Amino acid sequence: MTSIPAIPETGSPLTHFDAQGQAHMVDVGAKAATHRTAVAEGRIHMQPATLALIQQGNAKKGDVLGVARIAGIMAAKRTSELIPLCHPIALTRVALEFAVEPQTPAVRVQATAETVGPTGVEMEALTAVQVALLTIYDMCKAADRAMVITNVRLLEKHGGKSGSFVNR
C-alpha cells in the first residue's frame, strides 16, 4: 500500500483540515488550470431474471440503463451540493458506460468525468457511478430487493500537480 505524504501546513495527509484540525474547503485559487480526467466504476449484482428484464427492456419503469445514464450525468453535475467540501466545477464531459455481465449476473457502470480547472474530478466520477447504480436499484427493486451494489472505486485520474493515478 502506498503511503500518503503529509501536507506541510498541517502535518496531516488529510487536506480538508486546517492546522487547528477544523474542516475547511481547500484553497485551489493558486493552482494551475489543467485538463483533468477521472474514471470510476462499480457493479450491481442481481438475480438472473432481473438482469434479463434490464436486457429485454421489460422493466416496469422503462429503459433502466437509459434512465441510469441520465441520473449519473445529473449527479456528477451536482456533486458539490451533495459532498460538503467539494468545489463546484465546470464539467466539460461526463460519460457513462454500462456492461451487462450475465455470468455474474451484474451490471458494471463506468463513469468518466472531465474538466479544465484547478481541482480534480474524482468525486464527480464516483458520484455518477453511485447514483447510476442506485437508479438501477430503484427501477428494479420491485423485481429484486436483494440486489447488491459493490466495488465502487476510482480506476484512474489524470492531470493536476499530482499527475496520474491508475488503479486497474
N, C-alpha and C positions, 0 to 999 in steps of 0.2 A: 504494500500500500504506500502511496506517495505521501510524504509529509507536506503539510500546508505551511508556507512561510508566514511568519508573523508580520503584521502591519506595523511599521516603525512608530507611528504616532501613538498607538495604544498598546503595543506589545502583544496584541491578540490577532489570531488569524481570522477573526470574525469582523468584517468591515462595517457592519451595521451597528457597531457600538463605539461610542467615543471614549476618550481617556478616562472618564468617570464611570464607564460601564452603562451609560444611558443609550437607549436605542435612538438612532438617527438615520436620516436619509443621506447616503454617501454623496459628497460633493463631486460631481463629474464635470464641473464648469471648466476646468483647466485641461481636461482630457481631449485628445485629438478626435475629430470625427473620422471614423474609418468604416469601411464596409464590414458588417458583422453578420454572421450566419450561425444558426443553431439548428440541430436536428435532434428530435426526441422520438421515442416510441413507447408503446405499451400494448397490452393484449387484454381481451375479454374472452374468457373461456365459458363455454355453454354446452347444452345438450345438442347432439347432432340434429335433432328435429328443429331446434331453434335456429341453428346455422342454415338449415335448408330453407326455412321461412325467409331469412335475410337474402339468401342467394336467389330465390324464386321471386322475390318482391311481393310476397303474400302476407307480410306482417300487417297486423290490424291497423297500425297507424301510418302505413305507407312506405316510401323509399327510405329505409333505415340508414343506409350509408350516405345517401344524398343529404339527408337532414343532419346527420352527424358531421359531415364535412362543413356545412354552413355554421353549425354550432361551434365547431373548433375554431373556425376563422373568426367568428364573433368574439369568442372567449379570448383569443390572442390579442385582439384589439382592446380588450377591457382588463387586461392583466393588472395594470396599475390600480384599478378600482377594487380588485379582489385581494391583492397582496400588499399590505400597508406600506412597505418601504421601497416598492418598485417605482422606478421613474416612468412617467408616461412617455412613450417613444413613438416616433413616426415610423410605422412599419412600411417597408417598401414591397414586401411579399410575404404571404402566408399560404402554404400549400399543404394539403393533407392527402395521404395515400392510404388505401386500405388493401389488405391482403387477407383473403379467406384461407384458413388453414384447416382443411377437412380432417386431417389425421389427428389434430389436437383435441377436439374441434374448438376453434377460436377465430377471432378476427384480430389482426395486427393493425394498429394505427401508427403511422409515422407522420410527424409534422415537421415542416421546415419553416423557419421564420427568418426574415432578413430586414436589415435597416442600414442606414448610413448615419452614424451618430457617435456620441461619446460613451455609450454603455451598451452592454450585450443584450441578446435576445433569447437567452436560455430559458428564462421564466415564461416568456411568451410561447415558445415551442412546447414546453412541458404543460402549460395551462391548456393549450389547444388539444394536446393528446388526452389529458384528463377529462375535459368536457366532452370531447367526441366519444370517449368510452362511456361516460355517464349517460350520454344521449342514446347510445346503443342500448344500454341497460334499461333506460326509461321506456324506450319504444318496444322493447321485447319482454319486459317484466311480466306481462300477462301470461306469456307462454312459458317463462323460465325465471323464477325468482332466485334460483341458485347460481346464477352467473357470477363469475369472479373476475375482478379486474386485477391484473398482475403486471409486474416487471416494467413499470413506468420508469424511464431513465433517460438521461441525456446521452445521446450517441456521439455527438461531436459539436464543437463550436470553433469558429474561426474569426479572427480579427481582434483588434484591440492590442493593448500593451502585453497581455499575457500570451498572445499568439493563438496557436491551435491546440485543441484537446480532442483526442479521439478515444472512444470507449466502446469499441466494437468487439 
